[in-house]
Amino acid sequence: MNLPLVSLPTTGPPPARRLVLARRVRLLVAATITYNLVEAVVAITAGTLASSTALIGFGLDSVIEVSSAAAVAWQFASRDPQSREKATLRIISVSFFALAAYVTVESLRALVGGAEAEHSSIGLVLAALSLAIMPVLSYVQRRAGRELGSRSAVADSRQTLLCTYLSAVLLVGLAVNSLNGWSWADPVAALAIAAVAVKEGRAAWRGDTCCAVPPTGSLTGLEADSAVGAGGAGEGDACGCPPGRSCCCADAT
């Protein structure tokens, strides 16, 4: 009796689809760079005027997001983007750590020195605006990066998503300071920003940022059957990866 053929996962999307996804990533990177350049100038200026460590840290994160997006743009400008993936991930990771170090030092100085941050209407508006825009940019780029199997594109989308978390933290910190006069809320919010930056920096360094398509033949018969059988159920693995894909961290060096 002839058994039905089992289709093994392919090594990725077809060439035409890869071109579409790569073009989409480049457009999203350009949009991210443009927005964050404006955000950085506004946040750092407003933060300096209000003596707000959190707002300045938020502006510096925007600068780092620009460097992260620029690194991805550099990668995808190559004929073989995959060859530049590891270097791009290192750039993104180091930028996270640099942000965390600066914000931590400045926050501790503000707490110990008793520096008081002033109310900043511009900062509140900027944080609320970023809270609305950044999740959309991050989601679209993350989807494209995962389908493309690009860890750096997904890492950059997580940098953008970090901006969403930071916007929420910044908004709460500035609001609490403005409403209650609790100046300590500003550097505490900045320390929360630094903690998240360290976590994301470690993930980017390990390459633990997306779900990749395993090379054909790397799955055992049982694994292949399991992946195919789960295809219609929409189930994923322990890392939350969809059927037929596995965590990138397994092959990260």
N, C-alpha and C positions, 0 to 999 in steps of 0.2 A: 504494500500500500504506500502510495506517495504521500509524504508529509508536506504540509504547507511550508513555503519558504519563510524564513524569519529575516526581516530587514534589519540590518545592523545600523546604528547611528552613523551618519556621514561625518566627515571631518570639518564641516562648517557649511555656511550658505554658499550657493553657487557664485561664480565670479561676478555676474551682472548684479546680483543682490549685494555682494560685498562692496561694489563700487557705489551703489546707492547709499548704503549704510555709512561708508567712509565719508561721502560728501555731506551726509546729514550731520555726522560728528563734527566736521570742519565748520559747518554753519552754526551749530550750537556753541562750539568753542568761540567763534567770533562774537556771537551774541553775549556770551558770558564775559569775555574780555571787555567789551564795550561797556556793559552795565557796571562791572566791577571797577573800572577806571573812574567812572563818575562817582560811584559809591565811596571809593577810597578817598577821593578829594573832599567830598562833602563830610564824611565821617571824621576824618583826621582834623579838618579845619574846625568843625563843630566841637569835637572832643578837646582840642587845644583851648578853645575859647571858654569851654565849661569846666576845664580841668578834670575831664572824665576819662579815667583809665580804660573803662569798659568800651567807651565809644572810640577811643584811639585804637584799642586792640581790635575792635570790629573793623576799623578802617584798614589796619595792617593785614587783617585776614583777607580783605578784599584785594590788597596788593599781592598777597600770596596766591590767591585764587587766579589772579592774572598770570602769575609765573607758572602756575600749574596748568592752566589752559594753554599758555604759550608753549609749554613743553609738549603737550598733546598735539598742538598744531604742528610743531616741528616734527614729531613722530609721523603724523599722517601726510606730511609733505614729501616723505620718502617713497620711493617706488616699492619698498618692502617695509611697511610700518612695523611689522613684527620684530625686525632686527633692532629697532630702537626702543622696544617696549621696556626692557629692564632698566635702561638709563632713564627713561621717562618716569618710571615708578620711583626711582631713587630721588629724582628732582622733587617730585611731589611729596615724598616722605620727609626729606630734609626741610622742605618749606613748612610742613606742619610742625616739626620740632623747633624750628627757629621761632615761629609764632608763639608756641607754648612757653619757650624760655623767656622771651621778651615780656609777654603779658604777665607771667608769674613774678618776675622781678619787679615790674612796675606796680603790680597789685600789692605785693608785700610792702613795698616802699610807701604806698598810699595808706595802707592799714597801720603800719608802725608810725609813720610820720603824722598821721591824723589829718591828711589832706582831704578837703571837702569838695566834692564835685557839685557843680551848680546845675540848675534846671536847664534842659536843652530841648526846646520844641522841635528843632530841626532833627535832633537825634531820635526823638519819638516817632516822627513822621517817617524817617528813613528806615527805622527798624520795622515799622508796620508795613511799609512798601516792600521791603525785602522778604518779609514773612509771606507775602502773597505771590511774589514773582519767582523766588528761588526754587520752591518745590516743583514747579512746572518744568523749569529748565533741567533740573536734576533728573526728574522722572523720564523725560523724553531721551536724554543722553544715556541714562542707565540702560534703558530698553535697547537702544541702538548698540551700545557697547557690549551688552550681554549676547545679543544675537550675532554680533561680529566676532565674539570671543576675545575682545580686547580688554585686558586687565587695566591698562592705563586709562582708557576711556571711562571705565566704570569707576576707577579711583578718582578721576577728575569729577565725575558726577557726585561722588561721595563728598568731595571737597565743597561742591555747590550745595549739597544737602546739609553739610555742616553749617553753612551760612544761614540756613533756615533755623537750625537749633540756636545758633548764636543770636539771630534776630529776636527769637522768642526770649532768650535769656536777657539780652540787652534791653528789650522792651519792658520786661518786668523790673529789672534793676533801675532803669531810668524812671519808670513810673513810681516805684516805691520811694525813691529818693525825692522825686518832685512832690509827691503827695504827703509824705510823712517826715521828710527832712532827714532820712536815714542815710547819711553819706557813705556808711560802710557797705551799703547794698551794692554800690557801684564796683568797688574792687572785688567783692565776693562774686559778683556776676562775671567779672573778668577771669577770676580763677576757674570758674566753671567752664569758660571758653577754653582756657589752657588745658584742662583735663580732657576735654573732648578732642582737642587737637592732638594730644599725645596718643590717644587711642587710635585715631585715624591714621596718624603717622606710622605707627607700628603695623597696622593692617596693610598700608601701601608698601612698606618695606618688604613685608613677607609676600606681597602679591595676593593676599587673601581678600580679593575684591569682587570676584564674580564667579559665575558658573560656566565652565568650558565644556566643549564637546570632546569627549574622549576620542583618541585616535582609533580608527577602524581596526578591529582585531585585538584591542587592548582589553575588551570585556570577555569574561568567560561566557560559556553558553548560558549558564544560569542567570548571570547578570544581564545578558542581552535579552533573554526571555522576560526577565522582570521589568526591564526598561520599556520593552514593547508593550507588555501587558498593562503597565501603568499609564501608557500614553493616552488612553481615552478617559482615564479617571482624574487626570489633572493633579496627580500626587507628585511629591518631590522627595528629595533625600533629606538627611539630617541637617544639611546646610540650607535647606529651602530651595535647592536647585530643582528645575523641572525635570521630567523624565528624559533619559538619554543624555543627561549632562552631569558633571561632577564638579566638586569644588576646585577652584584654581590653586588653592594653597597646597594641594597635593603635589603639584609639580613646580612650585615656586622655589627658587634658590636664593 
